[in-house]
Amino acid sequence: MSSFDTVLLEAAWMLGSNRWHAFWDVEFPSIRSGVVGAATFSMIISFNETARTSLVQGIHNTVQTYIWATYKQIGLSPTLYALMTMLILVTLLLVLAFWSVSDRRNELPTG
């Protein structure tokens, strides 16, 4: 964000764009890689932060704390195995989706 040139936003506003369209059409494409990287990194970090998550979660239960609490109460069950399998599959699908999107962007146009 520190390297983003705010003159681009001002130009979009002067050309009639509202704040929402200026953000999505001008600013977000410039910062997209940073946002995706931060989201991916925070998702990876969150898998290893059970103790911290249990302290700050409040009244709502997260998947991670649910798995940990159920494991401590009854041990591993078929439900936990299914839930962990789904988490792994969703994570792999997200990684493959990000990978395919980045590959399409990096392809050089031919012709």
Protein Blocks (a to p, Z undefined) as FASTA:
>chain_A
ZZpcfklmmmmmmnopafklmmmmmmmmmmmmmmmmmmmmmmmmmmmmmmmmmmmnomad
cfklmmmmmmmmnopafklmmmmmmmmmmmmmmmmmmmmmmmmmmpcceZZ
